[in-house]
Amino acid sequence: MPVTLPCVSVISVTIRSDSPYGRVRRTNAAVAISRDTRATDRSVSLTHRMRNLTNKVLVPTRATGMVEGKDDRPGVDETQGGASEQRPSNDREALESALAAAREEARQNHDRWLRAVAELENFKKRMARERAEAVRFANEAFIRDLLPIVDNLERALEHARGGGNGKSIVEGVELVLKGLVDVLERHGVKKVEAAGVPFDPTHHEAVAHVETGELEPNRVLAQHQPGYLLNERLLRPALVSVSKAPPADAKLAKDKARG
């Protein structure tokens, strides 16, 4: 509530004459000044009372405003205090929302990791089982191809026991052998040809060295056991005899005998 303070007026009177008329004027002026002074005193007293009343009313309000976090300075809008209170609340809500989103993402990632680990373990078990089955049944096709040969051998033996002639038995065995060789070739098995070729230590194994002048030195003179390759990989080397040059005097004597 605005308070209007009375203006104190000072009257300045200058009297240059000492005449009775002048004394009367000085007396009237003094009375006027006295009246103005009393009016001013009353105004000052009224001002003090109004100030005290204002303090009694405003002090509790200021105290309450300080407790509630309000600013009691003049010209400060109360909405500023509300905005300052609302800003931390909004920041906290944003942080809580971000934390909740991060926790949800972490939970989903953990679930994905668990599923990936489980799938990997199942894949390892399945691969181990399939590998064991592959090793166990790796020869299945080969054994299946050998069964007809076994059947032919059984028939040949039954025919021989029944008094069949030797020629038919030989023909039966030859057929069985041919069938067996065909089966081996279908599965990548190939015989190593060694007779008359240069000695190859990667495919041949020398069991004897024979002095001869009929062949060049270090050539296969005879094959005692054939070797085999599986898809160009050596299964068994061929056992062979290798030629070597005879001594010089023996060669000379042989040449003389021929001449």
Backbone torsions as a table, in degrees:
resi	resn	phi	psi	omega
1	MET	NA	120.6	-179.5
2	PRO	-67.3	141.5	-179.9
3	VAL	-114.1	127.2	179.4
4	THR	-96.1	116.9	-179.5
5	LEU	-89.7	135.5	179.1
6	PRO	-71.1	141.5	179.1
7	CYS	-84.8	126.5	-179.3
8	VAL	-85.8	119.1	-179.2
9	SER	-101.7	136.6	178.8
10	VAL	-111.7	124.9	-178.3
11	ILE	-100.2	122.0	178.5
12	SER	-105.1	120.9	-177.9
13	VAL	-120.8	127.1	177.7
14	THR	-115.2	117.6	-179.7
15	ILE	-118.0	117.7	-176.0
16	ARG	-99.0	-4.0	-176.0
17	SER	-114.1	144.0	177.4
18	ASP	-100.2	20.0	-179.3
19	SER	-73.6	163.0	177.8
20	PRO	-57.0	-34.5	179.2
21	TYR	-65.9	-37.1	178.0
22	GLY	-68.1	-39.4	178.7
23	ARG	-62.5	-38.8	178.9
24	VAL	-62.5	-39.6	179.6
25	ARG	-66.6	-37.4	178.6
26	ARG	-67.2	-38.4	179.7
27	THR	-64.4	-44.8	179.3
28	ASN	-63.8	-37.6	179.0
29	ALA	-66.3	-39.6	179.1
30	ALA	-64.7	-39.9	179.1
31	VAL	-64.0	-41.2	179.6
32	ALA	-63.6	-41.4	179.2
33	ILE	-64.8	-39.8	179.5
34	SER	-63.2	-42.9	178.2
35	ARG	-63.1	-42.8	178.6
36	ASP	-63.2	-36.0	179.7
37	THR	-65.4	-42.7	178.9
38	ARG	-64.9	-38.9	178.1
39	ALA	-63.8	-39.6	179.1
40	THR	-65.6	-40.4	178.4
41	ASP	-61.8	-41.9	178.6
42	ARG	-64.1	-38.3	178.9
43	SER	-65.4	-40.9	178.6
44	VAL	-64.5	-41.2	178.9
45	SER	-63.4	-42.4	177.6
46	LEU	-62.9	-37.9	178.9
47	THR	-63.7	-42.2	177.8
48	HIS	-62.8	-41.1	-179.3
49	ARG	-65.5	-41.6	179.0
50	MET	-64.2	-37.8	179.6
51	ARG	-65.8	-42.5	178.6
52	ASN	-62.3	-42.2	179.5
53	LEU	-64.4	-39.8	178.9
54	THR	-64.2	-41.2	178.7
55	ASN	-62.8	-39.7	179.7
56	LYS	-63.6	-33.9	-178.0
57	VAL	-81.3	-39.4	-172.0
58	LEU	-83.2	-29.2	-175.9
59	VAL	-61.6	-48.1	177.8
60	PRO	-61.2	-36.9	-179.6
61	THR	-64.5	-40.5	178.0
62	ARG	-65.2	-40.8	179.3
63	ALA	-61.9	-44.3	178.8
64	THR	-63.0	-40.2	178.6
65	GLY	-63.5	-36.8	178.3
66	MET	-67.6	-37.5	179.6
67	VAL	-67.5	-38.9	-177.7
68	GLU	-82.2	0.8	179.0
69	GLY	83.9	20.1	-179.4
70	LYS	-94.6	154.8	179.5
71	ASP	-97.7	122.9	-178.2
72	ASP	-94.0	10.7	178.8
73	ARG	-73.3	144.5	-179.7
74	PRO	-67.8	141.2	177.0
75	GLY	89.3	-2.6	-179.9
76	VAL	-95.6	124.8	-178.0
77	ASP	-78.3	139.9	-179.0
78	GLU	-68.2	-20.4	180.0
79	THR	-67.9	-23.4	176.9
80	GLN	-65.2	-41.5	176.7
81	GLY	-62.7	-40.9	177.9
82	GLY	-63.6	-38.1	178.9
83	ALA	-66.7	-39.9	179.2
84	SER	-66.0	-32.6	177.0
85	GLU	-74.2	-33.8	-177.4
86	GLN	-75.4	-29.0	-176.8
87	ARG	-64.0	-49.4	176.1
88	PRO	-60.5	-35.0	178.6
89	SER	-64.0	-42.0	178.5
90	ASN	-65.4	-40.8	178.2
91	ASP	-62.2	-40.9	179.7
92	ARG	-65.8	-41.4	178.0
93	GLU	-62.8	-39.7	179.0
94	ALA	-64.8	-42.0	178.6
95	LEU	-65.1	-41.9	178.5
96	GLU	-63.7	-39.0	178.0
97	SER	-65.1	-43.2	178.5
98	ALA	-64.5	-39.4	178.7
99	LEU	-64.6	-41.6	178.4
100	ALA	-63.4	-41.1	178.4
101	ALA	-64.6	-41.0	179.1
102	ALA	-65.0	-39.8	178.0
103	ARG	-64.8	-40.1	178.8
104	GLU	-65.2	-41.7	177.8
105	GLU	-64.5	-40.7	178.0
106	ALA	-63.7	-39.0	178.5
107	ARG	-64.3	-43.6	178.8
108	GLN	-63.9	-41.7	178.3
109	ASN	-63.6	-38.5	178.2
110	HIS	-65.0	-40.3	177.7
111	ASP	-64.1	-42.2	178.0
112	ARG	-62.3	-41.0	179.6
113	TRP	-63.0	-42.7	178.9
114	LEU	-62.2	-43.3	179.2
115	ARG	-64.8	-40.2	179.4
116	ALA	-64.2	-41.5	178.5
117	VAL	-63.8	-42.6	179.2
118	ALA	-63.9	-42.7	178.3
119	GLU	-63.8	-38.9	178.5
120	LEU	-64.8	-42.2	178.5
121	GLU	-63.9	-42.2	177.8
122	ASN	-63.7	-38.6	178.6
123	PHE	-64.2	-42.7	178.6
124	LYS	-62.0	-43.7	179.6
125	LYS	-64.2	-42.2	-179.9
126	ARG	-64.5	-41.7	179.3
127	MET	-65.7	-39.7	178.0
128	ALA	-64.2	-40.8	178.8
129	ARG	-65.6	-43.4	179.1
130	GLU	-66.1	-37.0	178.7
131	ARG	-65.4	-42.3	178.9
132	ALA	-63.9	-40.8	178.3
133	GLU	-66.2	-37.5	179.0
134	ALA	-64.6	-41.0	178.3
135	VAL	-68.3	-38.1	-177.2
136	ARG	-68.1	-39.0	-176.6
137	PHE	-110.5	25.1	-178.9
138	ALA	-63.9	-32.4	-176.9
139	ASN	-94.8	14.9	-175.8
140	GLU	-60.6	-48.7	-178.6
141	ALA	-65.0	-39.3	-179.3
142	PHE	-65.6	-43.3	179.2
143	ILE	-64.3	-38.9	179.0
144	ARG	-62.2	-36.5	178.3
145	ASP	-73.4	-23.8	179.4
146	LEU	-79.3	-19.5	-176.0
147	LEU	-60.4	-42.8	177.0
148	PRO	-61.3	-32.9	178.3
149	ILE	-66.6	-40.8	176.6
150	VAL	-61.3	-40.9	178.2
151	ASP	-61.7	-41.6	179.9
152	ASN	-66.7	-38.7	177.0
153	LEU	-63.4	-40.0	178.3
154	GLU	-64.2	-39.5	178.6
155	ARG	-66.1	-39.9	179.5
156	ALA	-64.2	-40.5	178.2
157	LEU	-65.7	-40.5	178.2
158	GLU	-63.0	-39.0	179.7
159	HIS	-68.0	-39.1	179.1
160	ALA	-66.9	-38.9	178.8
161	ARG	-68.6	-25.8	-179.1
162	GLY	-82.2	4.5	177.1
163	GLY	93.1	23.4	178.0
164	GLY	-69.8	157.4	-179.9
165	ASN	-75.6	163.3	-176.1
166	GLY	-66.5	-31.3	-178.6
167	LYS	-64.6	-43.2	180.0
168	SER	-66.6	-33.7	178.4
169	ILE	-67.1	-42.6	178.5
170	VAL	-61.9	-44.4	178.9
171	GLU	-61.8	-39.0	179.0
172	GLY	-65.3	-42.6	179.2
173	VAL	-65.5	-39.5	177.5
174	GLU	-61.5	-39.9	177.4
175	LEU	-64.1	-40.4	178.8
176	VAL	-64.1	-44.0	179.6
177	LEU	-62.5	-43.6	178.7
178	LYS	-61.4	-41.6	178.2
179	GLY	-64.0	-38.5	179.2
180	LEU	-66.3	-41.3	178.5
181	VAL	-64.1	-40.3	178.1
182	ASP	-61.4	-40.7	178.6
183	VAL	-63.5	-43.6	179.9
184	LEU	-62.7	-41.6	179.5
185	GLU	-65.5	-36.8	177.6
186	ARG	-63.4	-26.8	-179.9
187	HIS	-99.3	18.0	173.2
188	GLY	86.3	11.7	-180.0
189	VAL	-93.1	130.1	-178.8
190	LYS	-135.0	141.4	-179.0
191	LYS	-80.3	142.6	177.8
192	VAL	-86.8	120.5	177.3
193	GLU	-85.8	123.7	-172.7
194	ALA	-124.0	-23.2	-172.2
195	ALA	-66.9	125.3	174.9
196	GLY	80.3	-2.1	-177.7
197	VAL	-94.7	160.0	175.8
198	PRO	-60.8	146.6	-178.2
199	PHE	-66.7	129.5	-179.9
200	ASP	-122.3	108.1	-176.8
201	PRO	-65.1	-16.8	178.1
202	THR	-78.2	-18.2	-179.2
203	HIS	-126.1	-14.0	-176.7
204	HIS	-119.2	151.0	173.6
205	GLU	-126.4	116.3	-176.6
206	ALA	-79.2	125.1	177.0
207	VAL	-105.2	-13.2	179.7
208	ALA	-160.7	152.8	174.4
209	HIS	-119.7	124.9	-174.0
210	VAL	-116.8	129.3	176.6
211	GLU	-78.1	125.2	-180.0
212	THR	-154.9	147.3	175.3
213	GLY	-103.3	-0.8	-178.5
214	GLU	-79.5	-26.8	179.9
215	LEU	-122.5	158.8	174.9
216	GLU	-66.7	153.0	177.7
217	PRO	-62.3	150.8	175.3
218	ASN	65.0	41.8	172.5
219	ARG	-122.4	156.1	-179.0
220	VAL	-73.0	116.2	179.8
221	LEU	-85.9	-39.4	-180.0
222	ALA	-152.6	149.9	177.9
223	GLN	-110.5	122.7	-179.1
224	HIS	-95.2	-28.9	178.6
225	GLN	-150.2	127.8	-177.6
226	PRO	-71.0	152.9	174.4
227	GLY	-103.8	165.6	-176.6
228	TYR	-137.5	148.3	175.8
229	LEU	-118.1	142.0	173.8
230	LEU	-116.0	105.9	-177.6
231	ASN	53.0	49.9	179.2
232	GLU	66.1	15.6	176.3
233	ARG	-112.1	131.7	-173.5
234	LEU	-68.8	121.7	172.5
235	LEU	-89.8	-43.7	-177.7
236	ARG	-153.0	130.7	178.0
237	PRO	-75.3	155.1	177.5
238	ALA	-81.3	134.6	177.4
239	LEU	-87.5	120.4	-171.9
240	VAL	-136.7	163.4	169.6
241	SER	-106.3	137.4	-172.9
242	VAL	-113.4	138.5	179.7
243	SER	-80.4	151.5	174.0
244	LYS	-143.3	160.0	-175.5
245	ALA	-72.7	140.5	177.2
246	PRO	-74.9	166.2	176.7
247	PRO	-61.6	158.8	-175.1
248	ALA	-64.6	-42.9	-179.0
249	ASP	-66.7	-37.3	178.1
250	ALA	-66.6	-38.3	178.5
251	LYS	-66.4	-40.7	179.4
252	LEU	-64.4	-41.7	178.5
253	ALA	-64.9	-38.0	179.2
254	LYS	-66.4	-38.3	179.0
255	ASP	-66.8	-38.3	178.0
256	LYS	-65.1	-39.2	179.7
257	ALA	-64.8	-36.9	178.1
258	ARG	-69.6	-34.6	-179.2
259	GLY	-76.9	NA	NA
